[in-house]
Structure formats: structure tokens, C-alpha cells
Amino acid sequence: MKIIDVICSAGRTGFYFDDQRAIKKGAAHDGFTYVGEAVTEGFKSVRQAGESISVMLVLEDGQVAHGDCAAVQYSGAGGRDPLFLAEDFIPVIQKEIAPKLIGRELNSFKELAEEFDKMLVGGKRLHTAIRYGVTQAILDGVAKAKKVTMAEIVRDEYNTGVEIKRIPIFTQSGDDRYDSSDKMIIKGADVMPHALINNVEEKLGLKGEKLLTYVKWLSDRVLKLRTCESYSPVFHIDVYGTIGVAFNNDIEKMAQYIGELEEAAKPFKLRIEGPMDVEHRERQMEALRDLRVALEKKNIDVELVADEWCNTYDDVVLFADNKSGHMLQIKTPDLGGVNNIIEAILYCKKKQIGAYCGGTCNETNRSAEVCTNIAIACGADQCLAKPGMGVDEGYMIVNNEMNRVIALVNRRK
């Protein structure tokens, strides 16, 4: 099956681009937006609408395969590629990529995806968002050519040895951590609520007291609202390094505090994402490794999740090799080609460390569907409900795609 044309269309994402540097410099909230001048190159305002590009491959039998190019909320920050705007990058796809795709046979996803993920233009690799969307489209194209699901293509080409079945879905609340938690409980979310604890004084508490109160409330809320005793979600809370700030990155004090959070969460399992951010890749790896060891010595059964500084496939390998935490978030758009997501999940499984197929709120329904196929084909430990921060929409997209794929795969058994 050949590709006979490549068509691009500009789109919106499920969230926004935020100028992280401007926010860190003090840009203040004004309703849902921010006041102040943008700092990062490419931004016209501190918060602006997220953009995407749909890459559509027209196949010789008339079918159309597609993927969405998208980038994370904090584009252009932390060493990432620049702000991803459709008007800037559609011409790149049309000029540099489309001519190389047209006429190609869709026999092997892995082979074609690796070629375009590693492709150089002017001596440089393509923007991560382009590599992300183009390889999604290739995966969909190979699946359509072979008349199977994308999950089956991944399972078979990478010999994952995984039974395609449901995996836990992780829902995120944004700042609406109370009402959104109710939504998650009603819908039976497997992992919840994210909670966006990104400020010490306002959300964590100077001694961690505000998060302790919230975790206790969350435990009580599940017990009150659940309709059956078997519903026992994992609490996964992203603290954006604030525990490290509050306790001066003192491993013993942080471990003791996390032990208090464990008690507050009971009878539910607790995960803490990004307990500290030491602003350096190797030191972050070491700090997470050392905190994991400290928790295990104290018999504190809380899992640590790596986020900051664990962005690329090479980062995933470094953190997995050193058991830096108990689970690694694979931040899907930051890895470029989706072939790297597959390799990252499989590497985590090989190293017996949790694999969280994550991403960003600033994605699209299409990138979420493709990532869901990959997550279940590789047996990830959990998959992010995305895009957006509204709970219902992201959960619906990921949950329904997961169920559709499993039903189709079961029909062929």
C-alpha cells in the first residue's frame, strides 16, 4: 500500500501554550490568562492558544491515515524545541517531508518511523512535534494498509509479548482538585487526581500541611462517594518539586514527610511525582534514587515518579538504569517519534521500573488515541487521560479508544 499524497491542516490543542520563563519571573494571573510581557522567543503573550498540525496520508486505495503534531504546554522551556506554531511548520512538512513520503510503501512502521524520526534538514533534526505527528500518521497508515489496529502493529513489530487489554487510566485535575476529584470518583478513574501542587505557600504549605489536609480529604471523599468497596484508586499527586523546596532537599526530612502523606492516604496507595527539582539531569537522577532508597529503608510504601529532567529516551534509560524512583513518566511529545515511546516503555519493563505513558494536557484527541494504542500494546503501567484539564473529555477519549481496540482485537482471536 503506497502513500499517494500528504495533506496538512492547522488545528487547536486541548490546552494552551504557557511562557514558563515569564511565569517564573512573576507574570500574574488575570482570570484564566496572565498579565505581563512574554519572555520566551516566539510567544506573543504569556498564555496563548495551543496549536497543532494534522498530517494526513492519502493511501492508494482512498483511505486516509493521520496523526497530530503537538508540543507540550511549556514549549521553548527547559531545553525543548521552540514554540510550535502551525503557520511556521506546515511549510516545513510540505517542503521537506511530504516529497519523501509520497510513493513510499507502508510495509513496516518501525523502519519508516525511524527513518523520519532521525531525518536531518540543514544538518538538524526536525522539531519534536513534527516527528511526533508524522510517525503517528505512519503508524496509522501501516495499520490501515494491513487492516488491523495500531496496537497490533506495535505488538507484532516490536514483539512485545503483551496481551492487549485494559491498563489503568490516570486522570488530571488541574487546579480544580476538589470538584474534579468527585468527577474521577463517579467515573471510576483508576489513578487520580494529579492535583497540580506547584506552589509551596498556596498549595503544599510551608511545612507540607496543606497537601496533608488535601490527601486526607481525598481519602475520605473516595470512601464516601464510591458505590462499591472494590473501587480503590491509586492516588498520584504531582508536586512539581515543592516538597524539595519546603524541606531544602533534605532526603531524610522529605522521606519522613512522605511517610506522613502515606498515612493520610490510607487505605489507598499513594504515588508522588516530582518530589524535588534540583535543576540538573544527573543530580536529579541521584536525588530521586537516594529518596527511593530512604523510603524503602523506612518501609514507606509510597512510589516516586520521575518527571523533571526525564524527558528524552536517553533520559529514560539513565533514570531506569539507576532506579531513580519507582515509575518514570514518558512525556510523549518530548520524545519526538512515537517509535521512541515504544522503546522507552519496553526499556522500563526490561529494567522492572514502572512505565507511565504520559504526555501533556496540550495535545489533541488524535495524539491521545495513538498513545493509547501504544500504551496497551507495550503493557504500560498506566496511561494519561489527555488532552485538557477537564477530566471528562480526556478520560472519554482514552477510555473509549482503549475499549474499541480491545473489542476489535478480541474479535480476531
Protein Blocks (a to p, Z undefined) as FASTA:
>chain_A
ZZfbdcddddddfbdcddfklmmnopacehjbcedddfbghiabfbdcddddddddddfk
opacdddddddfkgoiahiacdddfklmmmmmmmmmmmmmgopacfblklmmmmmmmpce
ehiacdfklmmmmmmmmmmmmmmmnopafklmmmmmnonopacddddddddebjmlmlmm
mmmmmnopabdehlopabfklmnopnlpmmmmmmmmmmmmmmmmpcbfklccdddddeeh
mmmmmnoopaklmmmmmmmmmmmmpccdcddehkbaehiaklmmmmmmmmmmmmmmnopa
cdcddfehplblmlmmmmmmnogajbdcddfklnopaklmmmmmmmmmmnopacddebdf
klcfklmmmmmmmmmmnopabdcddedjelmmmmmmmmmmmmmmmmmmmmmZZ
